Amino acid sequence: MELFRGALGVGSDQALEVAVAHAMLRRVSGGEAGPAVRVYRPDTRVVAFGRRDTLLPGFPAAVRAVRDAGFTPVLRAPGGRAVAYTERSLVVDHVGPDPGYLAGMDERFVGYAELWADVLRKHGVGAQVGAVPGEYCPGAHSVNARGRVKLVGTAQRMVRGAWLFSAVAIFGDDELLRPLLTDVYRHLELPFDDDSVGSVTAESPGASLDEFEADVVAAYDERYGLVPAHLTDDLVGKARDLVADHRVADR
């Protein structure tokens, strides 16, 4: 399975960053490529909204709050609600073929949540799988610490013949995310408790992001066998064709 590592570049268009996952999904769906995983750290601060968020009356105000806080709003490729992350986060987008529409969704949620929990435990975190009361982008397969704070959120997108599984791990900067998410969810009029926001470094102060990323890659490699590859001009070009789907216009 191909492994793509790294962001597109300093100051890269964050809508394009998330569009890469969409392009990867399209390639698999169209039979142009096999399974692949992309692992990267964003080079700026981002809030990725879900499609359903855009339908809420408070969405324009939430976008303004995001921009005022110095974050970039985008529309995420998979489902779910708004998530926020910074340069001290790790994003993993995994695509694969699906012979049966919607097949395997629950198994992926369970399997990848356990993979992340295992990696977190290696770094001294009391990781568990399950929703945290009041968490952002709530889901039964969030990965949390002590049943109290969310550390890794997961989401999926299914299309005919392919699936995308995305995960965002909050390694640090929870103190920046907490007030911003409070504002965003207040504007969206969605339930949220800022006590649910955590980070790996808050649970394990001596943890290293470099080592954490290496262990995540090793866990995927052990399960699938990874072959390092580069994002091709063709793939990035397909992402550019889709970028409008992920850009949030000024309001």
Order of alpha helices (4+ residues) and beta strands (2+ residues): beta-alpha-beta-beta-alpha-beta-beta-beta-alpha-beta-beta-beta-beta-alpha-alpha-alpha-beta-alpha
